[in-house]
């Protein structure tokens, strides 16, 4: 029923915020970018590090492979305790304030940098391990 109402129902007008300016790189928070890089780096490379340790230490491979939860946990704790409450606080305070969009841009840039760093780590480790 909900799908039918969405397709054939009336168009709903949403309240759109007026984006006066897009934040510049200099106005972004360095602390938020670094925190975001750490959180998303641990979230994206948890399996890689855990199973790399399992390959390097085959006697304890079961224990090492279970470290993926610890690596993901570090990123999840940073995300749950710092990043998500910060975004919620800024969004709840005032949508007209540009502080929330600067925070979102800082986190987005941090996330992109974390994925770039993870890709470089993967590429370097692959080239180091598999090329003679």
ABEGO torsion letter per residue (X at the ends): XAAAAAAABBBBBBBBBBBABBBBAAABBAAAAAAAAAAAAAAAAAAAAAAAAAAABAAAAAAAAAAAAAAAAAAAAAAAAAAAAAAAAAAAABAABAAAAAAAAAAAAAAAAAAAAAAAAAAAAAAAAABX
